Amino acid sequence: MPTRNIAAKSDVKSSLSIRNRQKVCDLDSRLLRRIIQHALDSIESIDSHELCFHLVDAPEMARVNHQYLNHEGSTDVITFDHQEEADSDHLYGEIFICLADAVKQARQFRTSWQSELTRYAVHGILHLCGYDDLNDADRKEMKQVENRFLRKLSAEFNLSGLACKGS
């Protein structure tokens, strides 16, 4: 049986970019980076990652949604998996998150936009890990994992701190 020489997590080069192009919420991008990195570090099957999170306004999200998915209008989160190899221990992708949708859905679900933003980041990461939400059973499983992550992250971090003073 062939053996794989896999470096420990700390030895593998990873990158995490956050591009904040939205103007809906004043956001502490450094805290968001720490939250996302913590989530990634807690996934044992992931040894490294190259991820870019794009925080966008509704018009940009609608353009992305139409151009790449042929859907009309804005949406909360869109994940692009750029990984060439299935079952890899390396995540490579882009996650687009619409803060206007986070604000709107936070009102609807009686939560905060910071919690919704964190949920969307986790949702995108889970898609890159192979979770899907196209049918009821898969959606239910993904939602359970997402909720577990959100509870852990909420216990570790003050999510309301994602809002810069004055927002």
Protein Blocks (a to p, Z undefined) as FASTA:
>chain_A
ZZdddddfklpccddddddfbfkbccdfklmmmmmmmmmmmmmklmbdcdddddddfklm
mmmmmmmnopgcjdfbdcddfbfbghiabdcddddddfklmmmmmmmnopafklmmmmmm
mmmmmmmnopackbmklmmmmmmmmmmmmmmmmmmpcfklmpcghZZ
